[in-house]
Amino acid sequence: MVVIRLQRGGSKKRPFYHVVVADSRRALSGRYIEDIGFYNPIAQGNEVKLNLNLDKVTEWVGKGAQLSDRVKKLVKDAKANA
């Protein structure tokens, strides 16, 4: 099953997440199919907090990809701000 989920990056106590399309069976390997945005929960000032390619999200959902719970909230926020 294909899942749109967050992939953690960044350093200790400074998280940075990539929003990726991945096969759920390869979750532990870190491999993904496509990178469709990022989420920076500790963005300050003029830094971008959320950047999502909504066209790619709808394309993958149309192909049958499932959204993780957190990504559902992020997509909702991105649509509200767009």
N, C-alpha and C positions, 0 to 999 in steps of 0.2 A: 504494500500500500504506500502511496506517495503522500507525504505530509509536508505542510509548510510550517516551519518551526523556527525557534531562535537557536543560534549557535553562539556560545559564549566566547568572547575574546577579551582582550585587555589584560591589565595586570592585577595583582592582588589588591582588593578593595577599590578598584577602579574598573567596573564592568563595562563592556561594550559588546553589543550583540549584533550579529548579522542575521537577517531574515533570509532563510534558505529553503529551497525545495529539496527534500531528501527522501530517500527510500527508508521507510521505518525499520527495515531489517538491518540497515547499516548505520544506525544511530550512534553506536559506540566508536565506529571507525573514523568519524569526522568527515567522511566523503559526502558530497552533496551534488545535486544535479545542476542547480542554478542559484545564483545569489541575486535576490530581488530587492534588497534594501538593507537598512541598518536602523538600530535603535540605541540611543545613548541616554540612559536613564539619569545620568548625573551632569547633563549639559547645563552650562551656565552662560549667561550673557548672550552673545550673538551666535553661539554654537547651535547647530541644528540638532534637535532632539530625535526627530523621526523622519526618515526618508524612505518611502515605499513606492515601488512602481506598481500602481494599482491596475494598470493594463495587464501586467504579467500575473498579478494575483487572480484577476478574473479569468484569464486564459487558463491557468493551472486548475482553478476550481471547476471550470468547464470541462476539463479533462478528467476530473474525478479526484483531485487532491483534497485532502482534509486539512483544516486549519487547527492548530493547537489552540488551547483556551486563551493564552496570552496574545497570540497573534490575532485572534478574533477581535479582541479589544483594541489592538493597535490599528487594525484595518478600519474599524469603526471610527476611531479618532482621526485617522488620516482622511477618511471620506468627509468627516465633519469640517475639517480644516481646509479641504480643497475647494 
